Amino acid sequence: MLGLAAVAALIYAFINGFGAWMVVRRKPWVAAWFMVAASVLIIAAASLIYTFDYTRVLLGAGLFLASAASFINAHIVLGNVVWRFHVIRAFVGIAIYTVAYAGLTWL
């Protein structure tokens, strides 16, 4: 389960890196949000593999930053917030966190 959560966190980090690449010319500070979220998610994925003490905090912070960066991008850069996409993204983040939590609890 921890491997699945780690791979999902890495995919989520890759998506955030792509988001940073898409927005870096228009709003560099929004790209920085995406990159910070991706960096925290990569560290969280590594800590899921090696079972670091603060894995849940890192993963939760990375998922929250990723959702916040996506919302800020939609609101400020694109000017159009499609709520169903953000709700789906939040549910995917909650699912990743739930799988990681279950895997860490069963250790």
C-alpha positions in Angstrom: 0.0 0.0 0.0 2.8 2.4 0.7 4.3 1.7 -2.7 1.0 2.6 -4.3 0.7 5.8 -2.3 4.3 6.7 -3.1 3.7 6.2 -6.9 0.5 8.2 -6.7 2.3 11.0 -4.9 5.0 11.0 -7.5 2.4 11.2 -10.3 0.7 14.1 -8.5 4.1 15.8 -8.2 4.7 15.3 -11.9 1.3 16.9 -12.7 2.3 19.9 -10.5 5.6 20.2 -12.3 3.8 20.3 -15.6 1.5 23.0 -14.1 4.5 25.0 -13.1 5.9 24.7 -16.6 2.6 25.9 -18.2 2.3 29.0 -16.0 5.9 30.1 -15.4 5.9 32.8 -18.2 2.6 34.4 -17.1 2.8 34.3 -13.3 6.2 33.0 -11.9 4.9 33.1 -8.3 2.1 30.7 -9.1 4.7 28.4 -10.8 6.7 28.6 -7.5 3.5 27.4 -5.6 3.3 24.4 -8.0 7.0 23.6 -7.6 6.9 23.8 -3.8 4.0 21.4 -3.8 5.8 19.1 -6.2 9.0 19.2 -4.1 7.1 18.4 -0.9 5.2 15.6 -2.6 8.5 14.1 -3.9 9.9 14.2 -0.3 6.7 12.7 1.0 6.9 9.9 -1.6 10.5 9.1 -0.5 9.5 9.2 3.1 6.6 6.8 2.4 9.2 4.3 1.1 11.6 4.7 4.1 8.8 5.3 6.7 10.0 8.6 8.1 8.3 9.9 11.3 6.6 12.9 9.7 5.4 11.2 6.6 1.7 12.0 7.2 2.4 15.7 7.7 4.6 15.9 4.6 2.1 14.1 2.4 -0.9 16.2 3.8 1.0 19.4 3.3 2.0 18.5 -0.2 -1.5 17.5 -1.2 -2.9 20.7 0.3 -0.3 22.9 -1.5 -1.1 21.1 -4.8 -4.8 21.8 -4.4 -4.2 25.3 -3.4 -1.8 25.9 -6.3 -4.4 24.5 -8.7 -7.1 26.7 -7.3 -4.9 29.9 -7.4 -4.0 29.1 -11.0 -7.6 28.7 -12.0 -8.7 31.8 -10.2 -5.8 34.3 -11.0 -4.2 33.0 -14.2 -7.1 31.5 -16.0 -9.9 33.5 -14.5 -12.3 30.6 -14.6 -12.8 28.2 -11.7 -14.5 25.0 -12.7 -15.5 23.6 -9.3 -16.0 20.0 -10.3 -12.3 19.8 -11.3 -11.1 21.1 -8.0 -13.5 18.8 -6.1 -12.2 15.8 -8.1 -8.6 16.9 -7.4 -9.4 17.2 -3.7 -11.0 13.7 -3.6 -7.9 12.2 -5.4 -5.7 13.9 -2.8 -7.8 12.5 0.0 -7.7 9.0 -1.6 -3.9 9.2 -1.8 -3.7 10.3 1.8 -6.1 7.5 2.9 -4.1 4.8 1.2 -0.9 6.1 2.7 -2.5 6.4 6.2 -3.8 2.8 5.9 -0.4 1.6 4.9 1.4 3.4 7.7 -1.1 2.2 10.2 -0.7 -1.4 9.3 3.1 -1.3 9.8 
